[in-house]
């Protein structure tokens, strides 16, 4: 063992410092035993030093430039359709909040056909769900879920870079290997150190969902069934999978290597969603028998008269591009983003408890507000990063100048960040302002004023100096 380490040490010392990469072995951490890594070890690491030229760095900045252009292009429809969704959802919420009624699921009231309702009752199904591989069977449940994990080697990396006098960079990358439970196979073929190998995962996760589920006298569609997520453990017996004995390790959990897991050990968790109390806020569609629900979309919200508000009943025969919400026809990148953002633009909500319709709408408003804020923040970040990637490309060209090129680039990146901040903020304000001008002109004008300030302030500051 000591002789093997000594030979490897002098072999590394004798290698030339190549321009592509130099591997520095961490003997104590890696604990290499004649090419075999013991699975009983919990961690390991190795370090790679790589070098790039000025041309490589300029090429990398050019790739960032292309990414920046894409981010700026995507940011516009992301913000525009986010504001459009907010306008639509506000109208949907206001209409539903004024007309929704709470009803029992025990019987269907024909007068509520095509009206916003909140149906409260108990869910039920006669289907039996079964996991054939593990022989787990449940009745009276909406879902059965199998979660499988395997104990595997996982690679993480940390890099530190330094500029060189010729405009290139020296990068020191440390790869660390640890043993973790993972639900999906980790491909060890892509590891930097090929001595860390993971076996094939013999079983993966899966799920089963009942198709025929009722809420009292009402039928639930796949969208409402999918919103039932209250999981609880499902009984599972000891198993033998791929030569490994899995024993009970907790409620609904079986595992191999309980005393001390090794690479390749398995952990399986079985859960189920049982039928129980539920409330659905939506549009009642049909009468008994066969009553169900239809999403309340923006297209279905009726308009009010000059002297009265909108009627309680909606016209279910109204033509809709997307019956589940959204009115964007996909014919390009921007419309694809818009369709994605506007998906689910409706009230078609299930809560796994008995709760009133107004409470459900209030919860949905809060969720929509959070989503609206996050997408606005995401749009601003995309503008900022996009313009920064675009503006930092010209300074990168100075890396060809020996010794001082990297200093000039650093100063140029600072200016690029400042320019990206003001231009990104200006585009952010203009995009949101245009979205609101037709609905709330005052808000739109205020945002346009803010955009003008972002344009004027940078040109005003040098004059003051």
N, C-alpha and C positions, 0 to 999 in steps of 0.2 A: 504493500500500500504506500509506504513512504517513498519507495523507489519510483512508483508511478507518478507521484506528485512531483518528485525532483526532476524526472525526465520532462514532464509537461512544462515545468517552470522554465527550464533552460531552453526548451523549444520556443516558448513565447519570447524570451529575451533575444533569441537569434532572429526573429522575424523582422523584416524591414517595416518601417512606418509607412504603409501604403496610403495613397490618397483617398481610397474608397472607404476603408474601415479598418479599425484595429480593435481586436477583442481583448479585453483585460479580464482575466479570470479571477474571480474571488474565491480562492481555494477553501477558506474556512467556511464561507457561507454555502458554497455549492456542494461540498462534501462528495466529490466525484469518486466513485469506486469502480475503476476500470470500465468506465462508460455506462454504468448502470446507476440510476438515481433511485434510492430506496423510497418506497411509498410511505414509510413511517415518518419521514421528515416532513415538517410542516411548512418550511419556507426555504427559498433559495434565491440567488440573484446573480446576474452577470452584467458587465458594463461594456458598451460599444462606443468607440470614439469615431466619428465620421467627419469628413471635411468637404466643404463645397467651395466652388469658385465664385467670382463676381458674376459671371454669366449665369450660373445656377440660381443665384439670389435674385437677379433681375428677372429671370424666367419665372421664379416663384411669385414675384410681385405682379407679373403680367397675368398669371393665373388668378391671383387675388383681384386684379382689375376686372376680369371677366365675371368672377363671382359677385363683385360689387355692383356691376351693371345689372345682373340678374336680381339681386336683392332690391335695388331701387325700383326696377320694373314691377316686381311682385308687391312691393309695399303699397303702391297706389291702389290696386284693386282690393287689397286686404283691408285698408282703411275705409275705402268707399263703401264696400259691401257690408262692412261691420256697422257703419252708421245707418245704412239702409235697413239692415236687420233690426237695429234698435228702434227705428221709426215704426217698422211693421209690428214688432213685438209690443210696443207701447199701445198701439191701436188694438191689437188682439187682447191684451190684458184689460184694457179699459172696457171693451165690449163685454168680455166674459165676466168681469167683476160686477157689472151692472145687471146681468141677466142670469147668471148661474144659479141653480137651485139644488139643494141637497135632497136626494131620494134614496129609498131603500132598494137593495138588490133583490128583495124577495119577489117582487112583481114588477112588470113593465107598465108604465103609465103611457098610454098612446098619445096623450096631449103633449108629452115632452119630446115627441119625434122631431128631429132637426133643431133641437134646442140645446144650449149649454147645460150640462147636468154634472153633478158630482154623486156618483153611485157608491154606496157604502154597503159592504156585506162580507161574506166569506167565500174564498176561492175554493174550487174543487176540481178534481180530475179523476177519471177512472183508469187512466193509463198506468202501466207498470214500466219503470225504467230499470235497465240492467246493464252492468258492465260485464261483458262476456269473459274478458281476460281474468278478472279477479273474482268472478262469480258473486258480485254484489248486486242485490236487487232491492228496490224500494217501491212502495205503493203510496198513493196519496201525496205524491211530491211532484213539483213542477220541474225541478232540475236535479240532475245527479252529476257531480263533477269529480274527476280524478286528477290530482296534481302529483306529478312524479319529479323527483329530484335525484341527482347523482353527485356523489362526492368526487370533485375533479380538481385538476391543476388549473389555476387561473393566472394569466400573465397580465401584469400592469407595468407601465413604463413611465419614467420621469426624465425629462430632457433639460439640459442646461447648455446654452449657446453663447459663444463669444465671437466677436468680429476679429478678423485677421487684417493685417496691414495691406494685403493685396485685394481687399474688398470681399473676400469670402467669409466663411464661418466655420468654426470648429464646434461640433455638437457632441456632448457627452450624454449618452442615453443609458440609464440604468433600468434593466428589466428585472422585475421581482416576481417570484412565483410563490403562490400560496394555495392551500387546499381549502375549497369552499363547496357548499351545497349550491348547485345550480339546476334550474328547472329545464334548461335546454342544453344540448351538447356543446361543449367548448372544443373547437377544432384545434388540437395541439399541433397539427401539421403546419400551422402558421406561426408557431412560437419561434422566437429568436434562438432559443436553446432547445435543440431537438431531443435532448435527453429526458425532457418532461413530457410524458405521453399519457393520454387519456384513452380508456377503452371505449368501445361502442356502447351507447346507451340502449339497453334492451327494451325499455318501455318508456313511453312519453305520456304527457297529460292528454285528457280527452273529456268530453262533456256530452250529456244527453238531455234533451228538453222535450217536455210534453207538448203536443200540438193542439190537443183538445182540452182547453182549460176554461172554466166558467166562473163568473162572479155572480152567484145567485142565478137569476134568470137571464143573465147577459153572457155573451161569448166574448172572450178576450182574443185579440189578434196577436201576431208574433211580436209586434213592437211593445205592447203592454206586458206580455209574458216576459220579455227580455228585461223589463225593469224590476222584476222580482229577484232580489239579490241577497236576501237574508239567509246566509249559509249557516248550517249547523252540522256537527260530525255525523257521518253515516257509518254504521257498523261494518267492519271488515275483519275477516279471519286471517290468521297467519298464512303466509304464502311462500312458495319456493319459485324464484324467478331467476333464470339463467344461472342456476347452480348456487344462488345465494338465498339463505333462509331469512325471511323477513318476519319479525315478531312484533307484537303490539308494543308501541312506544308512547301511547297516549290515545285519547278519544279520536277514533277515525284515522289513526296513524299507525302504519307498520314500517319497520326499518331493519336493515341489516347493519351489523357492526355497531350495535347500541353501546357496547362497552367502550369502544374507541374506533370511530369510522376510519376506513382506509380508502384509497383511491378505487373507485368502482362500486362502492357501497351505494345502496338505494334507499330512498325514503319516499313513501307513498301516502298521500293524505286524501281521504274520501270525504266529501261533503255533499249536502243535499239542501234544497230549498223546499220546505214543506208548505202545503196549503194553509191559509190562515186568513186573518182579517186584512181587508184591503179597501182602498178608495180609488175611484177613477174619475178624473176630471176631463171631460171631452164633450163631443156632440153625440147625442143619442141618435142611432141610426136603426130604423125598423121598429117593429112591434113584436110582441110575444106571439108565437115562439120565433126564435132567431134574431132577437134584438142584439145589437152590437154597438160599436162606437166608431166614430170617424173623426180624424183630427180637425180641430178648428184652426184653419189657416187664414192668412191675410186675405186671400181671394174670396173666402166665404163670409168675411165680416160685412154685413149689409150697411148701406149708407142710410143716414137719417134724412127725414124730410125737412122742409124749411121751418116747420113749426113743431116738429116732434123728433124724438131720438130714433135710433135704428130699431127695427122690430126684433122680437125675441127669437123668432124662427129664422134660420138661414136657408138658402136655396142650395140643397145638396147636389142639384144637377148643374151647378156652375162649372164651366170648363176650367180645369187647372192644369198647368204644366207639370206640377209635381204635387200629388194629393197629400204627401206628408209634410209639405211646407217648402217654400222657395219658388221663385218665378224666373230663374236664370236658365236660359237655354245654352248648353255647352257647345261652343264652336271655336274655342281657342284657349290660350293660357289664362287670360284674365277672367273669362266667363267660367272656366273650370274652378278657379279660386273662389269666385262669387258663389257658384253652386255649392261648394264645400262649406262656405261660411253660412249660407242661408239654409242648409239642410237642417231639418228638425225645427223649422220656423213655424211652430204651431203649439196649441195646447192639446196634448194627448198624453196625460201624465197619470202614473199609478204610484200610490203611496201604500206601503205595507203596514197600514194601520187605518183605523176609522177616524177620518178627519174631514172637516168641512171644506167646501169648494173654495171659499174665499181664502182660507189658510193655505191651500195648495197653490193658488194663484200668487199669494204673497211670497211663498218660497220660490216659485218660478221667477218672479220679478227679481228677487235677490240673486239667484243664479245667473240670470241674464245680465244684470248689472256687473257682476264679477267678470263674466265672459267679455262683455263690452269693454271694460277697463283693460283687461289683459291683452285683447287684440289691439287696442289703441297703443298700449305700451310696446307691444311687439312691432307695430308699424313704425313707431319712432325709432326703435332700436335698429330695425332693418334699414331705414334711411341713414342713420348715423354710421353704421358699419359699412353700408354700401358706398356712401360717398367717401368715407375714409379710405376704403380699399382702392377707390378710383383715384383719389388725390395723392395717395402715397406712392403711386407708381413712378411719376417723374423724378422724385428725389432718389429713388432706387438706382437710377442710371448713374448717379454720381459715385456709386461704389467702384466704378472703373478707375477712379482717380486714387492712386496709392496713398496710404497714410491718412489723408484728410477726407477721403470720400465718405467714409462711414459717419464722420462728424457732420458733414453737410447733409447727409441723408437724415440723421436724427433731428436736425433743426427743421428740415423739410417736413418730416412726419408730424412735428408739433404744429406747424402751420396747417397741415392737412387735417389734423384733428379739429382745430378751431374752425376751419372752413366747413368741415363736415357737420359740426354742431349747428352752425347758423343756417347753412343751406338745408340740412335735414329737418331742422325745426320749422323752417319756412315752408318746405314742401308738405310737412305734416299738417301745419295749420291750414294751408290752402286746400288740401285734399278734404279735410273734415269740413271746412267752411263751405265748399262747393256742395257737399252732401246735404248740408243743413239749410242752404239758402232758400229753397222752395218751401220748407216746412217751418223753420224758425229763423227768419231773416236777421233778427237781432244777434243771435248767436253766431250766425255766419259772418256778419259784418265785423263782429268783435275778433273773430279768428283771422279774418283777412287783415285787420289792423295789426294784429300780432305778427302776421307773416311779413307785413311791410316793415315792421320794426326790426325783424331778423335780417332784412335786406339792407336797411339803412344804417344800423348800429355799426357793423364792421367797417363801412366806408367812412363813418363819422369819427371813429376812435383815432385813426392816424392824424387827422386834422387837429384834434385836441392836443396830441402829443407835441 
